[in-house]
Amino acid sequence: MKSLFLMAFLLLSFTYSYAQNEQAPLQEQEINYKDWTYKSVRDNRDINLRDFAKNKKLVMVVYFAPWCPNWKHEAPFAEKLYEKYKSNGFDVIGIGEYDTVAAMKTNLDDKKITFPVVYESDSKDAQQKTLHYQYRKAAGDTRGWGSPWNIFIEPAALKKDGDILMKKAFVVNGELIEADVEKFVRQKLGLPAEETKMATKDKTVEACAPEAKTTTSFKKPEPRK
């Protein structure tokens, strides 16, 4: 009886920890994604998405809240993709949400992010008022804050004028699954398949909940040898 109880407990803990990690599959969704012009977090200049995407093969737009632990997990991989494939026609642009611009700047420095970052909102009060909220809900994202949320843009397929850039796109309603996303990026860039060896990280898994005063952390159980 005790062994059955232990197995049930471990199974529930394992399932819960992965749910909190919020990784999600890459999937194509119908979505009316609009062109935008936002201010740069670093220097306050205007950046327009349609112009930014010109002459590129693939652009990853990642929406994030700087205080969100799930974004902290994804940020290093987003930066890695940018550095590895920017010379092959790939680019990344971040869109900060639900915090001050100063906090976003600090986050970029802490995470050593070098790709461009703009912001749509600068307060948690805007949670349900942003285009980010509309897009992710249209894509089936049921999370509270939706950070991070990723959408991939293929510039060659964009509408040349008008507010709507595209009506269908590949999105990730959560953290990127690294092996799957890198395979997708290489395919879109016309690069040969690459053997990817993913190291298992022993890291604390946290949920994205800024209002929580305390955080209960779970660690993924080590597989039996």
PyMOL commands that place a pseudoatom at each C-alpha (Angstrom):
pseudoatom trace, name=CA, resn=MET, resi=1, chain=A, elem=C, hetatm=0, pos=[0.000, 0.000, 0.000]
pseudoatom trace, name=CA, resn=LYS, resi=2, chain=A, elem=C, hetatm=0, pos=[2.809, 2.390, 0.906]
pseudoatom trace, name=CA, resn=SER, resi=3, chain=A, elem=C, hetatm=0, pos=[4.567, 1.727, -2.391]
pseudoatom trace, name=CA, resn=LEU, resi=4, chain=A, elem=C, hetatm=0, pos=[1.373, 2.449, -4.335]
pseudoatom trace, name=CA, resn=PHE, resi=5, chain=A, elem=C, hetatm=0, pos=[0.909, 5.702, -2.442]
pseudoatom trace, name=CA, resn=LEU, resi=6, chain=A, elem=C, hetatm=0, pos=[4.523, 6.699, -3.130]
pseudoatom trace, name=CA, resn=MET, resi=7, chain=A, elem=C, hetatm=0, pos=[4.188, 5.955, -6.843]
pseudoatom trace, name=CA, resn=ALA, resi=8, chain=A, elem=C, hetatm=0, pos=[0.968, 7.982, -7.043]
pseudoatom trace, name=CA, resn=PHE, resi=9, chain=A, elem=C, hetatm=0, pos=[2.605, 10.902, -5.231]
pseudoatom trace, name=CA, resn=LEU, resi=10, chain=A, elem=C, hetatm=0, pos=[5.636, 10.872, -7.527]
pseudoatom trace, name=CA, resn=LEU, resi=11, chain=A, elem=C, hetatm=0, pos=[3.423, 10.729, -10.601]
pseudoatom trace, name=CA, resn=LEU, resi=12, chain=A, elem=C, hetatm=0, pos=[1.363, 13.701, -9.443]
pseudoatom trace, name=CA, resn=SER, resi=13, chain=A, elem=C, hetatm=0, pos=[4.491, 15.685, -8.559]
pseudoatom trace, name=CA, resn=PHE, resi=14, chain=A, elem=C, hetatm=0, pos=[6.037, 14.893, -11.942]
pseudoatom trace, name=CA, resn=THR, resi=15, chain=A, elem=C, hetatm=0, pos=[2.891, 15.925, -13.833]
pseudoatom trace, name=CA, resn=TYR, resi=16, chain=A, elem=C, hetatm=0, pos=[2.501, 19.123, -11.817]
pseudoatom trace, name=CA, resn=SER, resi=17, chain=A, elem=C, hetatm=0, pos=[6.114, 20.179, -12.261]
pseudoatom trace, name=CA, resn=TYR, resi=18, chain=A, elem=C, hetatm=0, pos=[5.937, 19.830, -16.033]
pseudoatom trace, name=CA, resn=ALA, resi=19, chain=A, elem=C, hetatm=0, pos=[2.670, 21.779, -16.110]
pseudoatom trace, name=CA, resn=GLN, resi=20, chain=A, elem=C, hetatm=0, pos=[4.365, 24.583, -14.190]
pseudoatom trace, name=CA, resn=ASN, resi=21, chain=A, elem=C, hetatm=0, pos=[7.283, 24.575, -16.636]
pseudoatom trace, name=CA, resn=GLU, resi=22, chain=A, elem=C, hetatm=0, pos=[4.730, 25.612, -19.288]
pseudoatom trace, name=CA, resn=GLN, resi=23, chain=A, elem=C, hetatm=0, pos=[6.518, 24.189, -22.309]
pseudoatom trace, name=CA, resn=ALA, resi=24, chain=A, elem=C, hetatm=0, pos=[4.189, 24.013, -25.287]
pseudoatom trace, name=CA, resn=PRO, resi=25, chain=A, elem=C, hetatm=0, pos=[4.327, 22.521, -28.788]
pseudoatom trace, name=CA, resn=LEU, resi=26, chain=A, elem=C, hetatm=0, pos=[4.901, 24.517, -31.933]
pseudoatom trace, name=CA, resn=GLN, resi=27, chain=A, elem=C, hetatm=0, pos=[1.630, 24.615, -33.863]
pseudoatom trace, name=CA, resn=GLU, resi=28, chain=A, elem=C, hetatm=0, pos=[0.133, 26.477, -36.798]
pseudoatom trace, name=CA, resn=GLN, resi=29, chain=A, elem=C, hetatm=0, pos=[-2.864, 28.640, -35.891]
pseudoatom trace, name=CA, resn=GLU, resi=30, chain=A, elem=C, hetatm=0, pos=[-5.248, 30.937, -37.714]
pseudoatom trace, name=CA, resn=ILE, resi=31, chain=A, elem=C, hetatm=0, pos=[-4.541, 34.376, -36.298]
pseudoatom trace, name=CA, resn=ASN, resi=32, chain=A, elem=C, hetatm=0, pos=[-5.022, 37.893, -37.672]
pseudoatom trace, name=CA, resn=TYR, resi=33, chain=A, elem=C, hetatm=0, pos=[-1.649, 39.262, -36.654]
pseudoatom trace, name=CA, resn=LYS, resi=34, chain=A, elem=C, hetatm=0, pos=[-1.321, 43.011, -37.178]
pseudoatom trace, name=CA, resn=ASP, resi=35, chain=A, elem=C, hetatm=0, pos=[1.618, 45.175, -38.093]
pseudoatom trace, name=CA, resn=TRP, resi=36, chain=A, elem=C, hetatm=0, pos=[2.890, 47.264, -35.199]
pseudoatom trace, name=CA, resn=THR, resi=37, chain=A, elem=C, hetatm=0, pos=[5.239, 50.100, -34.336]
pseudoatom trace, name=CA, resn=TYR, resi=38, chain=A, elem=C, hetatm=0, pos=[6.532, 50.100, -30.754]
pseudoatom trace, name=CA, resn=LYS, resi=39, chain=A, elem=C, hetatm=0, pos=[9.224, 51.965, -28.834]
pseudoatom trace, name=CA, resn=SER, resi=40, chain=A, elem=C, hetatm=0, pos=[12.578, 50.322, -28.229]
pseudoatom trace, name=CA, resn=VAL, resi=41, chain=A, elem=C, hetatm=0, pos=[13.262, 49.473, -24.593]
pseudoatom trace, name=CA, resn=ARG, resi=42, chain=A, elem=C, hetatm=0, pos=[16.915, 50.455, -24.954]
pseudoatom trace, name=CA, resn=ASP, resi=43, chain=A, elem=C, hetatm=0, pos=[16.807, 53.789, -26.797]
pseudoatom trace, name=CA, resn=ASN, resi=44, chain=A, elem=C, hetatm=0, pos=[13.107, 54.718, -27.236]
pseudoatom trace, name=CA, resn=ARG, resi=45, chain=A, elem=C, hetatm=0, pos=[13.301, 54.730, -31.047]
pseudoatom trace, name=CA, resn=ASP, resi=46, chain=A, elem=C, hetatm=0, pos=[10.379, 53.469, -33.126]
pseudoatom trace, name=CA, resn=ILE, resi=47, chain=A, elem=C, hetatm=0, pos=[10.636, 49.953, -34.567]
pseudoatom trace, name=CA, resn=ASN, resi=48, chain=A, elem=C, hetatm=0, pos=[8.097, 48.818, -37.157]
pseudoatom trace, name=CA, resn=LEU, resi=49, chain=A, elem=C, hetatm=0, pos=[7.641, 45.074, -37.578]
pseudoatom trace, name=CA, resn=ARG, resi=50, chain=A, elem=C, hetatm=0, pos=[7.036, 45.064, -41.338]
pseudoatom trace, name=CA, resn=ASP, resi=51, chain=A, elem=C, hetatm=0, pos=[10.237, 47.061, -41.877]
pseudoatom trace, name=CA, resn=PHE, resi=52, chain=A, elem=C, hetatm=0, pos=[12.137, 44.951, -39.348]
pseudoatom trace, name=CA, resn=ALA, resi=53, chain=A, elem=C, hetatm=0, pos=[11.213, 41.742, -41.168]
pseudoatom trace, name=CA, resn=LYS, resi=54, chain=A, elem=C, hetatm=0, pos=[12.347, 42.900, -44.614]
pseudoatom trace, name=CA, resn=ASN, resi=55, chain=A, elem=C, hetatm=0, pos=[15.047, 40.801, -46.281]
pseudoatom trace, name=CA, resn=LYS, resi=56, chain=A, elem=C, hetatm=0, pos=[14.853, 38.119, -43.603]
pseudoatom trace, name=CA, resn=LYS, resi=57, chain=A, elem=C, hetatm=0, pos=[13.783, 34.491, -43.892]
pseudoatom trace, name=CA, resn=LEU, resi=58, chain=A, elem=C, hetatm=0, pos=[12.252, 34.009, -40.450]
pseudoatom trace, name=CA, resn=VAL, resi=59, chain=A, elem=C, hetatm=0, pos=[11.517, 36.236, -37.457]
pseudoatom trace, name=CA, resn=MET, resi=60, chain=A, elem=C, hetatm=0, pos=[10.603, 35.043, -33.968]
pseudoatom trace, name=CA, resn=VAL, resi=61, chain=A, elem=C, hetatm=0, pos=[8.553, 37.533, -31.959]
pseudoatom trace, name=CA, resn=VAL, resi=62, chain=A, elem=C, hetatm=0, pos=[8.558, 36.709, -28.251]
pseudoatom trace, name=CA, resn=TYR, resi=63, chain=A, elem=C, hetatm=0, pos=[6.226, 38.446, -25.799]
pseudoatom trace, name=CA, resn=PHE, resi=64, chain=A, elem=C, hetatm=0, pos=[7.406, 38.352, -22.187]
pseudoatom trace, name=CA, resn=ALA, resi=65, chain=A, elem=C, hetatm=0, pos=[7.016, 39.816, -18.708]
pseudoatom trace, name=CA, resn=PRO, resi=66, chain=A, elem=C, hetatm=0, pos=[10.456, 40.410, -17.146]
pseudoatom trace, name=CA, resn=TRP, resi=67, chain=A, elem=C, hetatm=0, pos=[9.369, 39.206, -13.693]
pseudoatom trace, name=CA, resn=CYS, resi=68, chain=A, elem=C, hetatm=0, pos=[8.079, 35.876, -15.020]
pseudoatom trace, name=CA, resn=PRO, resi=69, chain=A, elem=C, hetatm=0, pos=[10.215, 32.816, -14.103]
pseudoatom trace, name=CA, resn=ASN, resi=70, chain=A, elem=C, hetatm=0, pos=[9.055, 31.046, -17.272]
pseudoatom trace, name=CA, resn=TRP, resi=71, chain=A, elem=C, hetatm=0, pos=[10.584, 33.838, -19.358]
pseudoatom trace, name=CA, resn=LYS, resi=72, chain=A, elem=C, hetatm=0, pos=[13.776, 33.519, -17.340]
pseudoatom trace, name=CA, resn=HIS, resi=73, chain=A, elem=C, hetatm=0, pos=[13.920, 29.865, -18.396]
pseudoatom trace, name=CA, resn=GLU, resi=74, chain=A, elem=C, hetatm=0, pos=[13.385, 30.670, -22.087]
pseudoatom trace, name=CA, resn=ALA, resi=75, chain=A, elem=C, hetatm=0, pos=[15.533, 33.811, -22.417]
pseudoatom trace, name=CA, resn=PRO, resi=76, chain=A, elem=C, hetatm=0, pos=[18.924, 32.043, -22.729]
pseudoatom trace, name=CA, resn=PHE, resi=77, chain=A, elem=C, hetatm=0, pos=[17.628, 29.783, -25.506]
pseudoatom trace, name=CA, resn=ALA, resi=78, chain=A, elem=C, hetatm=0, pos=[16.065, 32.710, -27.392]
pseudoatom trace, name=CA, resn=GLU, resi=79, chain=A, elem=C, hetatm=0, pos=[19.418, 34.498, -27.247]
pseudoatom trace, name=CA, resn=LYS, resi=80, chain=A, elem=C, hetatm=0, pos=[21.224, 31.329, -28.344]
pseudoatom trace, name=CA, resn=LEU, resi=81, chain=A, elem=C, hetatm=0, pos=[18.969, 30.977, -31.406]
pseudoatom trace, name=CA, resn=TYR, resi=82, chain=A, elem=C, hetatm=0, pos=[19.536, 34.622, -32.310]
pseudoatom trace, name=CA, resn=GLU, resi=83, chain=A, elem=C, hetatm=0, pos=[23.317, 34.403, -32.081]
pseudoatom trace, name=CA, resn=LYS, resi=84, chain=A, elem=C, hetatm=0, pos=[23.508, 31.073, -33.893]
pseudoatom trace, name=CA, resn=TYR, resi=85, chain=A, elem=C, hetatm=0, pos=[21.273, 31.867, -36.873]
pseudoatom trace, name=CA, resn=LYS, resi=86, chain=A, elem=C, hetatm=0, pos=[21.272, 35.655, -37.345]
pseudoatom trace, name=CA, resn=SER, resi=87, chain=A, elem=C, hetatm=0, pos=[23.786, 35.324, -40.179]
pseudoatom trace, name=CA, resn=ASN, resi=88, chain=A, elem=C, hetatm=0, pos=[21.418, 32.889, -41.943]
pseudoatom trace, name=CA, resn=GLY, resi=89, chain=A, elem=C, hetatm=0, pos=[18.443, 35.242, -42.263]
pseudoatom trace, name=CA, resn=PHE, resi=90, chain=A, elem=C, hetatm=0, pos=[16.916, 34.627, -38.827]
pseudoatom trace, name=CA, resn=ASP, resi=91, chain=A, elem=C, hetatm=0, pos=[16.032, 37.348, -36.334]
pseudoatom trace, name=CA, resn=VAL, resi=92, chain=A, elem=C, hetatm=0, pos=[14.407, 37.678, -32.935]
pseudoatom trace, name=CA, resn=ILE, resi=93, chain=A, elem=C, hetatm=0, pos=[12.555, 40.631, -31.457]
pseudoatom trace, name=CA, resn=GLY, resi=94, chain=A, elem=C, hetatm=0, pos=[11.144, 40.755, -27.946]
pseudoatom trace, name=CA, resn=ILE, resi=95, chain=A, elem=C, hetatm=0, pos=[8.031, 42.603, -26.791]
pseudoatom trace, name=CA, resn=GLY, resi=96, chain=A, elem=C, hetatm=0, pos=[8.036, 43.510, -23.110]
pseudoatom trace, name=CA, resn=GLU, resi=97, chain=A, elem=C, hetatm=0, pos=[4.769, 43.481, -21.193]
pseudoatom trace, name=CA, resn=TYR, resi=98, chain=A, elem=C, hetatm=0, pos=[3.292, 44.247, -17.761]
pseudoatom trace, name=CA, resn=ASP, resi=99, chain=A, elem=C, hetatm=0, pos=[6.230, 45.986, -16.077]
pseudoatom trace, name=CA, resn=THR, resi=100, chain=A, elem=C, hetatm=0, pos=[8.148, 49.246, -16.177]
pseudoatom trace, name=CA, resn=VAL, resi=101, chain=A, elem=C, hetatm=0, pos=[10.598, 50.009, -18.963]
pseudoatom trace, name=CA, resn=ALA, resi=102, chain=A, elem=C, hetatm=0, pos=[13.336, 50.311, -16.341]
pseudoatom trace, name=CA, resn=ALA, resi=103, chain=A, elem=C, hetatm=0, pos=[12.600, 46.767, -15.147]
pseudoatom trace, name=CA, resn=MET, resi=104, chain=A, elem=C, hetatm=0, pos=[12.724, 45.539, -18.744]
pseudoatom trace, name=CA, resn=LYS, resi=105, chain=A, elem=C, hetatm=0, pos=[16.140, 47.161, -19.272]
pseudoatom trace, name=CA, resn=THR, resi=106, chain=A, elem=C, hetatm=0, pos=[17.467, 45.544, -16.117]
pseudoatom trace, name=CA, resn=ASN, resi=107, chain=A, elem=C, hetatm=0, pos=[16.120, 42.177, -17.216]
pseudoatom trace, name=CA, resn=LEU, resi=108, chain=A, elem=C, hetatm=0, pos=[17.824, 42.423, -20.615]
pseudoatom trace, name=CA, resn=ASP, resi=109, chain=A, elem=C, hetatm=0, pos=[21.131, 43.233, -18.939]
pseudoatom trace, name=CA, resn=ASP, resi=110, chain=A, elem=C, hetatm=0, pos=[20.763, 40.430, -16.395]
pseudoatom trace, name=CA, resn=LYS, resi=111, chain=A, elem=C, hetatm=0, pos=[19.927, 37.875, -19.082]
pseudoatom trace, name=CA, resn=LYS, resi=112, chain=A, elem=C, hetatm=0, pos=[22.544, 39.242, -21.509]
pseudoatom trace, name=CA, resn=ILE, resi=113, chain=A, elem=C, hetatm=0, pos=[19.928, 39.686, -24.231]
pseudoatom trace, name=CA, resn=THR, resi=114, chain=A, elem=C, hetatm=0, pos=[21.345, 41.326, -27.364]
pseudoatom trace, name=CA, resn=PHE, resi=115, chain=A, elem=C, hetatm=0, pos=[18.426, 41.060, -29.818]
pseudoatom trace, name=CA, resn=PRO, resi=116, chain=A, elem=C, hetatm=0, pos=[16.087, 44.075, -30.202]
pseudoatom trace, name=CA, resn=VAL, resi=117, chain=A, elem=C, hetatm=0, pos=[13.327, 44.517, -27.628]
pseudoatom trace, name=CA, resn=VAL, resi=118, chain=A, elem=C, hetatm=0, pos=[10.336, 46.863, -27.698]
pseudoatom trace, name=CA, resn=TYR, resi=119, chain=A, elem=C, hetatm=0, pos=[7.408, 47.204, -25.305]
pseudoatom trace, name=CA, resn=GLU, resi=120, chain=A, elem=C, hetatm=0, pos=[3.632, 47.227, -25.685]
pseudoatom trace, name=CA, resn=SER, resi=121, chain=A, elem=C, hetatm=0, pos=[2.593, 47.815, -22.069]
pseudoatom trace, name=CA, resn=ASP, resi=122, chain=A, elem=C, hetatm=0, pos=[4.331, 49.007, -18.906]
pseudoatom trace, name=CA, resn=SER, resi=123, chain=A, elem=C, hetatm=0, pos=[1.961, 47.947, -16.123]
pseudoatom trace, name=CA, resn=LYS, resi=124, chain=A, elem=C, hetatm=0, pos=[0.306, 44.794, -14.792]
pseudoatom trace, name=CA, resn=ASP, resi=125, chain=A, elem=C, hetatm=0, pos=[-2.984, 46.717, -14.978]
pseudoatom trace, name=CA, resn=ALA, resi=126, chain=A, elem=C, hetatm=0, pos=[-2.884, 46.227, -18.772]
pseudoatom trace, name=CA, resn=GLN, resi=127, chain=A, elem=C, hetatm=0, pos=[-3.082, 42.434, -18.502]
pseudoatom trace, name=CA, resn=GLN, resi=128, chain=A, elem=C, hetatm=0, pos=[-6.325, 42.030, -20.491]
pseudoatom trace, name=CA, resn=LYS, resi=129, chain=A, elem=C, hetatm=0, pos=[-6.008, 45.198, -22.589]
pseudoatom trace, name=CA, resn=THR, resi=130, chain=A, elem=C, hetatm=0, pos=[-3.086, 44.301, -24.842]
pseudoatom trace, name=CA, resn=LEU, resi=131, chain=A, elem=C, hetatm=0, pos=[-2.903, 42.857, -28.338]
pseudoatom trace, name=CA, resn=HIS, resi=132, chain=A, elem=C, hetatm=0, pos=[-0.696, 40.210, -26.771]
pseudoatom trace, name=CA, resn=TYR, resi=133, chain=A, elem=C, hetatm=0, pos=[-3.681, 39.107, -24.681]
pseudoatom trace, name=CA, resn=GLN, resi=134, chain=A, elem=C, hetatm=0, pos=[-5.974, 39.028, -27.734]
pseudoatom trace, name=CA, resn=TYR, resi=135, chain=A, elem=C, hetatm=0, pos=[-3.524, 37.055, -29.863]
pseudoatom trace, name=CA, resn=ARG, resi=136, chain=A, elem=C, hetatm=0, pos=[-2.679, 34.391, -27.323]
pseudoatom trace, name=CA, resn=LYS, resi=137, chain=A, elem=C, hetatm=0, pos=[-6.312, 33.856, -26.378]
pseudoatom trace, name=CA, resn=ALA, resi=138, chain=A, elem=C, hetatm=0, pos=[-7.181, 33.495, -30.078]
pseudoatom trace, name=CA, resn=ALA, resi=139, chain=A, elem=C, hetatm=0, pos=[-4.413, 30.878, -30.265]
pseudoatom trace, name=CA, resn=GLY, resi=140, chain=A, elem=C, hetatm=0, pos=[-5.885, 28.901, -27.365]
pseudoatom trace, name=CA, resn=ASP, resi=141, chain=A, elem=C, hetatm=0, pos=[-3.514, 30.000, -24.596]
pseudoatom trace, name=CA, resn=THR, resi=142, chain=A, elem=C, hetatm=0, pos=[-5.283, 29.480, -21.257]
pseudoatom trace, name=CA, resn=ARG, resi=143, chain=A, elem=C, hetatm=0, pos=[-2.497, 30.750, -18.977]
pseudoatom trace, name=CA, resn=GLY, resi=144, chain=A, elem=C, hetatm=0, pos=[-3.006, 33.725, -16.709]
pseudoatom trace, name=CA, resn=TRP, resi=145, chain=A, elem=C, hetatm=0, pos=[-0.240, 35.970, -18.044]
pseudoatom trace, name=CA, resn=GLY, resi=146, chain=A, elem=C, hetatm=0, pos=[0.959, 34.196, -21.172]
pseudoatom trace, name=CA, resn=SER, resi=147, chain=A, elem=C, hetatm=0, pos=[4.661, 34.815, -20.655]
pseudoatom trace, name=CA, resn=PRO, resi=148, chain=A, elem=C, hetatm=0, pos=[6.480, 33.884, -22.747]
pseudoatom trace, name=CA, resn=TRP, resi=149, chain=A, elem=C, hetatm=0, pos=[4.361, 33.685, -25.898]
pseudoatom trace, name=CA, resn=ASN, resi=150, chain=A, elem=C, hetatm=0, pos=[6.080, 33.115, -29.248]
pseudoatom trace, name=CA, resn=ILE, resi=151, chain=A, elem=C, hetatm=0, pos=[4.965, 33.699, -32.830]
pseudoatom trace, name=CA, resn=PHE, resi=152, chain=A, elem=C, hetatm=0, pos=[7.038, 32.996, -35.957]
pseudoatom trace, name=CA, resn=ILE, resi=153, chain=A, elem=C, hetatm=0, pos=[6.826, 35.294, -38.961]
pseudoatom trace, name=CA, resn=GLU, resi=154, chain=A, elem=C, hetatm=0, pos=[7.847, 34.355, -42.487]
pseudoatom trace, name=CA, resn=PRO, resi=155, chain=A, elem=C, hetatm=0, pos=[8.529, 37.710, -44.189]
pseudoatom trace, name=CA, resn=ALA, resi=156, chain=A, elem=C, hetatm=0, pos=[8.115, 36.326, -47.717]
pseudoatom trace, name=CA, resn=ALA, resi=157, chain=A, elem=C, hetatm=0, pos=[4.481, 35.505, -46.915]
pseudoatom trace, name=CA, resn=LEU, resi=158, chain=A, elem=C, hetatm=0, pos=[3.549, 38.836, -45.313]
pseudoatom trace, name=CA, resn=LYS, resi=159, chain=A, elem=C, hetatm=0, pos=[0.974, 41.136, -46.863]
pseudoatom trace, name=CA, resn=LYS, resi=160, chain=A, elem=C, hetatm=0, pos=[2.782, 44.111, -48.380]
pseudoatom trace, name=CA, resn=ASP, resi=161, chain=A, elem=C, hetatm=0, pos=[0.346, 46.717, -47.040]
pseudoatom trace, name=CA, resn=GLY, resi=162, chain=A, elem=C, hetatm=0, pos=[-2.567, 47.121, -44.654]
pseudoatom trace, name=CA, resn=ASP, resi=163, chain=A, elem=C, hetatm=0, pos=[-2.882, 46.499, -40.917]
pseudoatom trace, name=CA, resn=ILE, resi=164, chain=A, elem=C, hetatm=0, pos=[-3.016, 42.702, -41.121]
pseudoatom trace, name=CA, resn=LEU, resi=165, chain=A, elem=C, hetatm=0, pos=[0.369, 41.098, -41.757]
pseudoatom trace, name=CA, resn=MET, resi=166, chain=A, elem=C, hetatm=0, pos=[-0.836, 37.499, -41.910]
pseudoatom trace, name=CA, resn=LYS, resi=167, chain=A, elem=C, hetatm=0, pos=[-3.809, 35.317, -41.077]
pseudoatom trace, name=CA, resn=LYS, resi=168, chain=A, elem=C, hetatm=0, pos=[-1.966, 32.133, -40.181]
pseudoatom trace, name=CA, resn=ALA, resi=169, chain=A, elem=C, hetatm=0, pos=[1.250, 31.569, -38.251]
pseudoatom trace, name=CA, resn=PHE, resi=170, chain=A, elem=C, hetatm=0, pos=[3.210, 29.098, -36.158]
pseudoatom trace, name=CA, resn=VAL, resi=171, chain=A, elem=C, hetatm=0, pos=[2.909, 29.914, -32.455]
pseudoatom trace, name=CA, resn=VAL, resi=172, chain=A, elem=C, hetatm=0, pos=[4.028, 28.489, -29.120]
pseudoatom trace, name=CA, resn=ASN, resi=173, chain=A, elem=C, hetatm=0, pos=[1.654, 29.056, -26.193]
pseudoatom trace, name=CA, resn=GLY, resi=174, chain=A, elem=C, hetatm=0, pos=[4.400, 28.767, -23.588]
pseudoatom trace, name=CA, resn=GLU, resi=175, chain=A, elem=C, hetatm=0, pos=[8.099, 28.053, -23.344]
pseudoatom trace, name=CA, resn=LEU, resi=176, chain=A, elem=C, hetatm=0, pos=[9.843, 26.732, -26.425]
pseudoatom trace, name=CA, resn=ILE, resi=177, chain=A, elem=C, hetatm=0, pos=[10.661, 23.044, -26.688]
pseudoatom trace, name=CA, resn=GLU, resi=178, chain=A, elem=C, hetatm=0, pos=[14.246, 23.563, -27.746]
pseudoatom trace, name=CA, resn=ALA, resi=179, chain=A, elem=C, hetatm=0, pos=[14.882, 20.573, -30.021]
pseudoatom trace, name=CA, resn=ASP, resi=180, chain=A, elem=C, hetatm=0, pos=[11.584, 21.008, -31.890]
pseudoatom trace, name=CA, resn=VAL, resi=181, chain=A, elem=C, hetatm=0, pos=[11.988, 24.744, -32.386]
pseudoatom trace, name=CA, resn=GLU, resi=182, chain=A, elem=C, hetatm=0, pos=[15.591, 24.553, -33.534]
pseudoatom trace, name=CA, resn=LYS, resi=183, chain=A, elem=C, hetatm=0, pos=[14.624, 21.877, -36.059]
pseudoatom trace, name=CA, resn=PHE, resi=184, chain=A, elem=C, hetatm=0, pos=[11.811, 24.141, -37.311]
pseudoatom trace, name=CA, resn=VAL, resi=185, chain=A, elem=C, hetatm=0, pos=[14.130, 27.152, -37.583]
pseudoatom trace, name=CA, resn=ARG, resi=186, chain=A, elem=C, hetatm=0, pos=[16.719, 25.210, -39.563]
pseudoatom trace, name=CA, resn=GLN, resi=187, chain=A, elem=C, hetatm=0, pos=[14.054, 23.932, -41.958]
pseudoatom trace, name=CA, resn=LYS, resi=188, chain=A, elem=C, hetatm=0, pos=[12.707, 27.433, -42.587]
pseudoatom trace, name=CA, resn=LEU, resi=189, chain=A, elem=C, hetatm=0, pos=[16.224, 28.754, -43.168]
pseudoatom trace, name=CA, resn=GLY, resi=190, chain=A, elem=C, hetatm=0, pos=[16.998, 25.981, -45.644]
pseudoatom trace, name=CA, resn=LEU, resi=191, chain=A, elem=C, hetatm=0, pos=[19.709, 24.469, -43.452]
pseudoatom trace, name=CA, resn=PRO, resi=192, chain=A, elem=C, hetatm=0, pos=[20.392, 20.722, -43.182]
pseudoatom trace, name=CA, resn=ALA, resi=193, chain=A, elem=C, hetatm=0, pos=[19.146, 18.801, -40.169]
pseudoatom trace, name=CA, resn=GLU, resi=194, chain=A, elem=C, hetatm=0, pos=[21.435, 18.932, -37.169]
pseudoatom trace, name=CA, resn=GLU, resi=195, chain=A, elem=C, hetatm=0, pos=[21.834, 16.334, -34.459]
pseudoatom trace, name=CA, resn=THR, resi=196, chain=A, elem=C, hetatm=0, pos=[20.772, 18.069, -31.271]
pseudoatom trace, name=CA, resn=LYS, resi=197, chain=A, elem=C, hetatm=0, pos=[21.871, 16.767, -27.908]
pseudoatom trace, name=CA, resn=MET, resi=198, chain=A, elem=C, hetatm=0, pos=[19.843, 18.351, -25.143]
pseudoatom trace, name=CA, resn=ALA, resi=199, chain=A, elem=C, hetatm=0, pos=[21.363, 18.339, -21.680]
pseudoatom trace, name=CA, resn=THR, resi=200, chain=A, elem=C, hetatm=0, pos=[18.976, 17.691, -18.825]
pseudoatom trace, name=CA, resn=LYS, resi=201, chain=A, elem=C, hetatm=0, pos=[19.050, 20.604, -16.407]
pseudoatom trace, name=CA, resn=ASP, resi=202, chain=A, elem=C, hetatm=0, pos=[18.435, 20.172, -12.722]
pseudoatom trace, name=CA, resn=LYS, resi=203, chain=A, elem=C, hetatm=0, pos=[16.569, 23.418, -12.214]
pseudoatom trace, name=CA, resn=THR, resi=204, chain=A, elem=C, hetatm=0, pos=[13.787, 24.571, -9.981]
pseudoatom trace, name=CA, resn=VAL, resi=205, chain=A, elem=C, hetatm=0, pos=[10.517, 24.923, -11.864]
pseudoatom trace, name=CA, resn=GLU, resi=206, chain=A, elem=C, hetatm=0, pos=[8.370, 27.940, -11.079]
pseudoatom trace, name=CA, resn=ALA, resi=207, chain=A, elem=C, hetatm=0, pos=[4.984, 29.206, -12.174]
pseudoatom trace, name=CA, resn=CYS, resi=208, chain=A, elem=C, hetatm=0, pos=[4.458, 32.675, -13.638]
pseudoatom trace, name=CA, resn=ALA, resi=209, chain=A, elem=C, hetatm=0, pos=[2.386, 34.379, -10.910]
pseudoatom trace, name=CA, resn=PRO, resi=210, chain=A, elem=C, hetatm=0, pos=[3.553, 37.877, -9.893]
pseudoatom trace, name=CA, resn=GLU, resi=211, chain=A, elem=C, hetatm=0, pos=[0.906, 38.340, -7.229]
pseudoatom trace, name=CA, resn=ALA, resi=212, chain=A, elem=C, hetatm=0, pos=[1.995, 35.286, -5.232]
pseudoatom trace, name=CA, resn=LYS, resi=213, chain=A, elem=C, hetatm=0, pos=[3.800, 36.249, -2.024]
pseudoatom trace, name=CA, resn=THR, resi=214, chain=A, elem=C, hetatm=0, pos=[5.549, 32.910, -1.756]
pseudoatom trace, name=CA, resn=THR, resi=215, chain=A, elem=C, hetatm=0, pos=[6.541, 30.430, -4.416]
pseudoatom trace, name=CA, resn=THR, resi=216, chain=A, elem=C, hetatm=0, pos=[6.287, 26.698, -3.967]
pseudoatom trace, name=CA, resn=SER, resi=217, chain=A, elem=C, hetatm=0, pos=[8.976, 25.077, -6.084]
pseudoatom trace, name=CA, resn=PHE, resi=218, chain=A, elem=C, hetatm=0, pos=[9.142, 21.561, -7.384]
pseudoatom trace, name=CA, resn=LYS, resi=219, chain=A, elem=C, hetatm=0, pos=[12.070, 19.749, -8.906]
pseudoatom trace, name=CA, resn=LYS, resi=220, chain=A, elem=C, hetatm=0, pos=[11.713, 17.251, -11.666]
pseudoatom trace, name=CA, resn=PRO, resi=221, chain=A, elem=C, hetatm=0, pos=[12.378, 13.775, -10.248]
pseudoatom trace, name=CA, resn=GLU, resi=222, chain=A, elem=C, hetatm=0, pos=[15.471, 12.036, -11.538]
pseudoatom trace, name=CA, resn=PRO, resi=223, chain=A, elem=C, hetatm=0, pos=[14.680, 8.988, -13.716]
pseudoatom trace, name=CA, resn=ARG, resi=224, chain=A, elem=C, hetatm=0, pos=[15.548, 5.629, -12.224]
pseudoatom trace, name=CA, resn=LYS, resi=225, chain=A, elem=C, hetatm=0, pos=[18.695, 4.047, -13.596]
for i in range(1, 225): cmd.bond("trace and resi %d" % i, "trace and resi %d" % (i + 1))
show_as sticks, trace
zoom trace
